[in-house]
Amino acid sequence: MINEVAASVAKGGDICSILNAVNIDLRPADFGSNSKCAFSSPTEGFASILDAIDDIRQGKMVVISGDEKRESKGYIMVAASQITPEAIDFLMNRGSGIIYVTVEGGGLEKLQSPFMNVEHSTTACISANDLATTILALASRESNVEYYSSGSISLLRYREGGILERAGHREPPGDLAVLAGLEPIAVLCEVPCDDGSTERLTKLHKFANEENLKIISITDLIRHRRINDKLIELTASVKIPTTWGTFTAYCYQSITDGIEHIAMVKGKIGEGHDVLVRVHSECLTGDIFGSARCDCGNQLALAMQLIERTGRGVLVYNRGHEGRGIGLGNKLRAYVLQDAGLDTVDANIELGLPVDSREYHISAQILRHLGVQSVRLLTNNPVKCVELRSYGLAVIDRIPVVATITKENERYLETKGC
C-alpha cells in the first residue's frame, strides 16, 4: 500500500490525492480505546507508583527494582523521616545489613567530616535505636549527628533532578520521598541475592510478596515523572512566514538538559481535538542539506504542506533526535558501515549504539501545553503512536507520510519498515 502511494508521489501526485490514498489506512485496529491512558497502568507484576507513594507517606517500606535489561538489583527503601528501630532491624536482618542514606549534594558536603566513610560501610555494634536516631537527625537536617564515624551508615549523593538526570539506584528513593511530600532523604538497603543470575528479578518479586511489600519498577518511576513533572518552559513565540505558509513558532526549552525544541502551529487549536500533528526528529543532513540517504527532509516538507492545506495543525521539531538519538557524528560513522554493506540497524549495533534511543515525553508535554488533546498523527512509525499515547495523548488516527523512494534511500526505507 505505502509503496503504491510512494510511486504516485514520485510521479507528481498532488497533496489531496495523496491524503485520500493514505486515508484508506487511517484507523488500524491496534490503537484500541483511549478512555484509559496506558500510563495509568504499571508494568505487569509491579505496583503502581501512586500506590507506592502512598505507602511511603505512611512510613512503610517499598522494594525498588532496576531495569531487568541493565541493572536488576533490588533495594528496600523507606523515607528517612519515617525510619524506626523496627525498620532498622528489618534492614539488618532481611536486607544486606549495609544501610545507605541518600542526601542532596549540598547537604552531603555539609555533613562530611574526616571521620566519615562515605559510600563505604562496615558493620558496627550500634543499636537500632541509635541508628534510627541518627537517620532521623539527618532527615531533619541537624548538623550535630553523632554516629557517622561508626561506619554503620553510608551517605550517597542524591543528584538534583533525580532519576531524570541519572537512572541509577541512589536517585529513585529520593524521588519517591519527594513525591510523597517529604525531604529527598531516604534510607535504602540492597535485597540480598545468592548470585547474579538472570532469576534475580523473580527473587525480588518473591521477596516482596513474602514480606508484603510493594515492588515498583524504575522504568515506571521514570515514566511517572516524565508525565507529571513540568519539564519544559516556553521561551518565545512569533509568527514565521514559510515556504508553505505562515505558522506561529513556539520555542520550548527542556528543563532537564537545556535543549531547545520548536513547535510550528497553524490555525487555532481550539478544544484540541483531532489535531493534525507531525512529531519530527531532527535530521541535519536530510532537513537542511537535502540528503538523499533518508526521507526525513521530504517528510518534513510534506507534513508542513499537509498541515497548511488542512488549515490547523502542529509540527513539533525535536532537537537531539539526530540519527534516532545517536548523534550526528555517530550517524555519519554508521553511514560508513552502511556503505560497506550493513543496514541501518546492524550499523548501529556494530558501533555499540542503540537502534533507537529517542524519547517522546517532551513532545507530549509541548502538545499538551499547546492545548492538544487528541491527534491525527502524521507518521510511518506505529511505535510513535504507542509512545505518545503512553504519555497521555489520544492518538485517534495514523496517517503515513510517504515521500519519494529513490535508489539512495530505498534500502534505508526497507530497513526502517515504513
C-alpha positions, 0 to 999 in steps of 0.5 A, a space after each residue: 500500500 505505502 509503496 503504491 502511494 510512494 510511486 504516485 508521489 514520485 510521479 507528481 501526485 498532488 497533496 489531496 490525492 495523496 491524503 485520500 490514498 493514505 486515508 484508506 489506512 487511517 484507523 488500524 485496529 491496534 490503537 484500541 480505546 483511549 478512555 484509559 491512558 496506558 500510563 495509568 497502568 504499571 508494568 505487569 507484576 509491579 505496583 503502581 507508583 501512586 500506590 507506592 507513594 502512598 505507602 511511603 507517606 505512611 512510613 512503610 517500606 517499598 522494594 525498588 527494582 532496576 531495569 531487568 535489561 541493565 541493572 536488576 538489583 533490588 533495594 528496600 527503601 523507606 523515607 528517612 523521616 519515617 525510619 524506626 528501630 523496627 525498620 532498622 532491624 528489618 534492614 539488618 536482618 532481611 536486607 544486606 545489613 549495609 544501610 545507605 542514606 541518600 542526601 542532596 549534594 549540598 547537604 552531603 558536603 555539609 555533613 562530611 567530616 574526616 571521620 566519615 566513610 562515605 559510600 563505604 560501610 562496615 558493620 558496627 555494634 550500634 543499636 537500632 535505636 541509635 541508628 534510627 536516631 541518627 537517620 532521623 537527625 539527618 532527615 531533619 537536617 541537624 548538623 550535630 549527628 553523632 554516629 557517622 564515624 561508626 561506619 554503620 551508615 553510608 551517605 550517597 549523593 542524591 543528584 538534583 533532578 533525580 532519576 531524570 538526570 541519572 537512572 541509577 539506584 541512589 536517585 529513585 528513593 529520593 524521588 519517591 520521598 519527594 513525591 510523597 511530600 517529604 525531604 529527598 532523604 531516604 534510607 535504602 538497603 540492597 535485597 540480598 541475592 545468592 548470585 547474579 543470575 538472570 532469576 534475580 528479578 523473580 527473587 525480588 518479586 518473591 521477596 516482596 510478596 513474602 514480606 508484603 511489600 510493594 515492588 515498583 519498577 524504575 522504568 515506571 518511576 521514570 515514566 511517572 515523572 516524565 508525565 507529571 513533572 513540568 519539564 519544559 518552559 516556553 521561551 518565545 513565540 512569533 509568527 514565521 512566514 514559510 515556504 508553505 505558509 505562515 505558522 506561529 513558532 513556539 520555542 520550548 526549552 527542556 528543563 532537564 538538559 537545556 535543549 531547545 525544541 520548536 513547535 510550528 502551529 497553524 490555525 487555532 487549536 481550539 478544544 484540541 481535538 483531532 489535531 493534525 500533528 507531525 512529531 519530527 526528529 531532527 535530521 541535519 543532513 536530510 532537513 537542511 542539506 537535502 540528503 538523499 540517504 533518508 526521507 526525513 527532509 521530504 517528510 518534513 516538507 510534506 507534513 508542513 504542506 499537509 498541515 497548511 492545506 488542512 488549515 490547523 495543525 502542529 509540527 513539533 521539531 525535536 532537537 537531539 533526535 539526530 540519527 534516532 538519538 545517536 548523534 550526528 557524528 555517530 550517524 555519519 560513522 554508521 553511514 560508513 558501515 552502511 556503505 560497506 554493506 550493513 543496514 541501518 540497524 546492524 550499523 548501529 549495533 556494530 558501533 555499540 549504539 542503540 537502534 533507537 534511543 529517542 524519547 517522546 515525553 517532551 513532545 507530549 508535554 509541548 502538545 499538551 501545553 499547546 492545548 492538544 488533546 487528541 491527534 491525527 498523527 502524521 507518521 510511518 512509525 506505529 511505535 510513535 503512536 504507542 509512545 505518545 499515547 503512553 504519555 497521555 495523548 489520544 492518538 485517534 488516527 495514523 496517517 503515513 507520510 510517504 515521500 519519494 523512494 529513490 535508489 539512495 534511500 530505498 534500502 534505508 526505507 526497507 530497513 526502517 519498515 515504513 
